[in-house]
């Protein structure tokens, strides 16, 4: 769960800039899992994945691979904790 934990820590770091944001912590509930899936969808959009064309194809591929590992770990977490597995639309 190294990648999922890293992703959540990164989200918490960004969310700390907003006073009313909730810190994500384990154990995850269904709403949090669904929110993470929506966030991953946004991260995988072509504009975000490629940083509006500012990064190389290799860098974009590394980001895509990382998000893929996060999604797989999130799916495994859901299966092991009796949660519905969300669908991340942008992940092919």
N, C-alpha and C positions, 0 to 999 in steps of 0.2 A: 504493500500500500504506500510505498515511498512516493510515487508520482502523485497519487490522489492527495496525500498529506501535503506535499509541496504545493500543489495547486490550491488547496484550501488555505494554506498559510499565506500564499500570495494574494488570494482574494481578501483575506482578513486584513492584510497590510494595506491594500487599496481602500477597503471599506473603512479603515480607521480615519480617513479624511472626512468622512461624513458622520455628523454627530448622532444621527438616529439609526445608524446601521447596526445590524445584529452580527455578533461574532459567531462564526461557524465553528462548531466543536463536535467531537464524537461523543456519544453515538449520534448518527445522523437520523433524522426523521424523514418521512415521505416528502414533506414540503421542501425541505432542504435539498434532498436528492433531486427533486424536480427543478428547483432553482439552479442547482449546479448544472443540470443538463441544458437548461436554457442559456446559461452563461457559456457553456462549451459550444453551443450552437453559434452564439455570437462570435466567439473566438475563432471558430472555423469558417466564418464567412470569408469569401475571397478578399474583401477589402482589409479585414483585420489580419488574416493569415499572411498576406503579402505586404502588410504595412503600407497600403496604397502604392505598391510598386517600389517602395524604398529599400527592400531587401532582395538578396539574390534568391534564385530558385532553390538552391541548396539550403539556405537558411529557412525558407518557407517550408521545405520538406522536413527539416528537423523539428520545426514547430508542429507540423501536422503529425509527425510520429509521436511526439511528446503528448499531444492531446489524445491521440489514439490510445496510448498507454494509460492515461488518466481515465478515459472512458471504459476501458477494459477493467480497470481496478474498481471503478464505480459500479459496473455491472456485477462483478464478483461480490462486492460489498452488499449489494442489494440481494443477491441470491443467498448469501450467508446470513442475512438479517431479516428475512421475510418481508422485504420491501418490493414494490413493483419496480421493475427495471425501466427507466425512461428511455425514450428513443431520441438520439441526437441526430437530427435531420441532415446536418451538413457533413456528417461522417459517412464516407462512401464505403 
